[in-house]
């Protein structure tokens, strides 16, 4: 029997997929894949921004915009255009070096203090920087300062070169110069100067200027052969000191003085107070002490600041105590000189050592001034005097302007002449003492005299009382010659008559004339001589 097709089995039959369905499936899978990959691509941000723009645009269309016409005055600013021409300068740099080039440069300059500086810069190639920075010899400076130390004047001719009037002012100087000796203090002074220069130079501090280095021409030890009076002669300049205060004599002090950068309220020459008048600086110093103590009591200060305050408090306490018990010289009122600390401590080994209180004579040009050694100054300087002395020599002198910059001032100091007990200045006594000491070294030359200081604290004398005499009748008028006056018979010759009418202002003291004089017969008596007679010559008596 021939084979036949068997009938299909019963159940659901799978339909065949078409091309369109397959395409949709592929597109769906592709979109899904893009959605998964897109966040990790650069396009994700752009798509996000585009969607946000679309949403913002849709929202803005819903807002209602209302426009209104408003009339306003508008000032239109027209900008001013300025043409600016900019000049561009191009710096042409030198070509870069291809290798290390050693150098040896020399430079010469003059500093503000008068020192001529010559520098030699030498470079050489070394090792690695990390190694050279550990070697102190790799980066160093070797200073070589050349100084010519001056020699001292030793003859009368050399002294006269500074002050030509000196031999005439001190005629005894010639005989003393035969045995004069350059003092060891002169060499010690310049040794101190050079040591200070070296110390400052090594530490790159401000070096002593040439003016102050060469401030002393000579220091001579003199002895008069007859009187054996010793004197120390110093030729130098004159700087100014404005130190000192004394409540007993001067209860107020000018502010510009004690506000000076270098002002000190005390001098080495001091004495016990004699009154209860407080020192003019006591209140200010007590205020400073209180402020320092208040700051020191605060917590949290650094250790260095605490040390500074402790030193300041101790110093202020000591000075406040001194204000209450001591008085000092006043540079603006007292004539004194400043001697170098160089001298202190040598009195036992050198008889020419000046000390505080010793008398001195200051000679400048053709004038000589009495003074004492009133204070100590730096050990590397010489030539300084009080403000009163400076103003007398040069009225333009101030605490900041020296009266004499050249080495034209001679200081003749008499060592060992200080009074045993110190007291307030007695200028008349000082002058008498200096005059006597100058007499022991030959005296003051003819035509010169020792200056007389006026007492700045002397109170004015009250005017003399005026006695009014009754008029005396007389028929005749007797002319009065200068220095004579007619005395009434009833008035004793030893009394004082009232001043005559006219320019004369002082009364005339009358003394009797010896009987042998012709003036006695005519009733005339001569006026007694006075220290400062009133100018009454030419005055005639009025008719009575």
Long-range contacts (C-beta under 8 A, 24 or more apart in sequence): 100-125, 111-207, 112-209, 113-206, 113-207, 113-208, 113-209, 113-210, 113-211, 114-209, 114-210, 114-211, 115-145, 115-207, 115-209, 115-210, 143-201, 143-202, 145-197, 145-198, 145-201, 145-207, 147-194, 147-197, 147-213, 149-190, 149-194, 150-190, 150-214, 150-217, 152-182, 152-186, 152-217, 152-218, 152-219, 152-220, 153-217, 153-218, 153-220, 153-235, 154-180, 154-182, 154-218, 154-220, 158-218, 159-218, 159-233, 159-235, 159-410, 162-217, 162-235, 162-407, 162-408, 162-410, 163-235, 163-363, 163-364, 163-365, 163-408, 163-410, 165-363, 165-365, 165-366, 165-448, 166-363, 166-410, 168-445, 168-447, 168-448, 169-363, 169-366, 169-368, 169-444, 169-445, 169-448, 170-363, 170-412, 170-438, 170-441, 170-442, 170-444, 170-445, 171-442, 171-443, 171-445, 172-224, 172-441, 172-442, 172-443, 173-222, 173-441, 173-442, 175-224, 175-225, 175-442, 176-222, 176-223, 176-224, 176-225, 176-231, 176-441, 176-442, 177-222, 179-222, 179-223, 179-225, 180-220, 180-221, 180-222, 180-233, 181-220, 181-221, 182-218, 182-219, 182-220, 182-221, 183-219, 183-220, 183-221, 183-232, 183-352, 184-350, 185-219, 185-232, 185-342, 185-343, 185-346, 185-350, 185-352, 185-353, 186-216, 186-218, 186-219, 188-342, 189-216, 189-219, 189-340, 189-342, 189-380, 189-382, 190-216, 192-342, 192-379, 192-380, 193-380, 196-380, 208-380, 211-405, 212-381, 214-407, 215-381, 215-382, 215-383, 215-407, 216-382, 216-383, 216-407, 217-407, 219-382, 221-352, 222-441, 224-440, 224-441, 224-442, 227-440, 227-441, 229-414, 229-437, 229-440, 229-441, 230-351, 230-352, 230-414, 230-415, 230-416, 231-412, 231-413, 231-414, 231-415, 231-441, 232-352, 232-354, 232-412, 232-413, 232-414, 232-415, 233-410, 233-411, 233-412, 233-413, 234-382, 234-383, 234-410, 234-411, 234-413, 235-407, 235-409, 235-410, 235-411, 236-382, 236-383, 236-407, 236-409, 236-411, 237-383, 237-402, 237-404, 237-405, 237-406, 237-407, 237-408, 237-409, 238-364, 238-383, 238-384, 238-385, 238-389, 238-390, 238-393, 238-402, 238-403, 238-404, 238-409, 239-338, 239-381, 239-383, 239-384, 239-385, 239-402, 240-384, 240-385, 240-386, 240-387, 240-390, 240-397, 240-398, 240-399, 240-400, 240-401, 240-402, 240-403, 241-331, 241-338, 241-375, 241-377, 241-384, 241-385, 241-386, 241-387, 242-331, 242-332, 242-387, 242-399, 243-267, 243-328, 243-329, 243-331, 243-375, 244-328, 244-329, 244-330, 244-331, 244-334, 244-374, 244-375, 244-386, 245-279, 245-280, 245-281, 245-323, 245-328, 245-330, 246-279, 246-327, 246-328, 246-329, 246-330, 246-424, 247-273, 247-275, 247-277, 247-278, 247-279, 247-280, 247-282, 247-323, 247-327, 248-273, 248-274, 248-275, 248-277, 248-327, 248-424, 249-327, 249-330, 249-333, 249-424, 249-457, 250-280, 250-330, 250-333, 250-457, 251-277, 251-278, 251-280, 252-280, 253-280, 253-281, 254-332, 256-399, 257-331, 257-332, 257-387, 257-399, 260-399, 260-400, 263-399, 265-319, 265-323, 265-328, 266-319, 266-322, 266-326, 266-328, 267-328, 267-329, 267-331, 267-336, 267-374, 267-375, 268-356, 268-374, 268-375, 268-376, 269-328, 269-329, 269-336, 269-356, 269-357, 269-372, 269-373, 269-374, 269-375, 269-422, 270-322, 270-326, 270-327, 270-328, 270-329, 270-422, 271-326, 271-327, 271-422, 271-423, 271-424, 272-325, 272-326, 272-327, 273-324, 273-325, 273-326, 273-327, 274-327, 274-424, 278-323, 278-324, 279-323, 279-324, 279-327, 281-323, 282-320, 282-323, 282-324, 285-316, 285-319, 285-320, 285-323, 286-320, 288-316, 289-313, 289-316, 289-317, 289-320, 292-316, 327-424, 329-374, 329-375, 329-386, 329-425, 331-386, 331-387, 331-388, 332-386, 332-387, 332-388, 333-388, 333-456, 333-457, 334-374, 334-386, 334-388, 334-425, 335-369, 335-370, 335-371, 335-372, 335-385, 335-386, 335-388, 335-389, 335-392, 335-427, 335-430, 335-453, 336-371, 336-372, 336-373, 336-374, 336-375, 336-385, 336-386, 336-389, 337-362, 337-371, 337-372, 337-373, 337-374, 337-384, 337-385, 337-386, 337-389, 337-411, 337-413, 338-373, 338-374, 338-375, 338-376, 338-377, 338-384, 338-385, 338-386, 339-373, 339-375, 339-376, 339-377, 339-413, 340-376, 340-377, 340-378, 340-379, 340-380, 340-381, 340-382, 341-376, 341-377, 341-378, 341-379, 342-379, 342-380, 342-382, 344-376, 351-415, 351-416, 352-415, 353-415, 354-413, 354-415, 355-415, 355-416, 355-418, 356-418, 357-418, 357-419, 357-422, 358-413, 358-414, 358-415, 358-416, 358-417, 358-418, 359-413, 359-414, 359-417, 359-418, 359-430, 359-433, 359-434, 359-437, 360-411, 360-412, 360-413, 360-414, 360-434, 361-411, 361-412, 361-434, 361-437, 361-438, 361-450, 362-389, 362-409, 362-410, 362-411, 362-412, 363-409, 363-410, 363-411, 363-412, 364-393, 364-404, 364-408, 364-409, 364-410, 365-408, 366-448, 367-393, 367-448, 367-451, 368-438, 368-444, 368-448, 368-449, 368-450, 368-451, 369-393, 369-450, 369-451, 369-453, 370-430, 370-431, 370-433, 370-434, 370-435, 370-450, 370-451, 370-453, 371-430, 371-434, 372-418, 372-430, 373-413, 373-418, 383-407, 383-409, 383-411, 392-451, 412-438, 412-441, 427-453, 427-454, 427-455, 428-455, 464-506, 464-507, 466-498, 466-499, 466-507, 467-496, 467-497, 467-498, 467-507, 468-498, 469-497, 469-498, 471-544, 472-544, 473-544, 474-544, 477-541, 477-543, 477-544, 478-522, 478-523, 478-524, 478-541, 479-540, 479-541, 480-539, 480-540, 480-541, 482-536, 482-537, 482-538, 483-526, 483-527, 483-537, 484-519, 484-524, 484-525, 484-526, 484-527, 485-510, 485-524, 485-525, 485-527, 485-541, 486-523, 486-524, 486-541, 487-523, 487-524, 487-525, 489-523, 493-525, 500-536, 500-539, 500-541, 501-541, 501-542, 502-536, 502-539, 502-540, 503-535, 503-536, 503-539, 504-534, 504-535, 504-536, 504-539, 505-534, 506-530, 506-533, 506-534, 508-534, 508-536
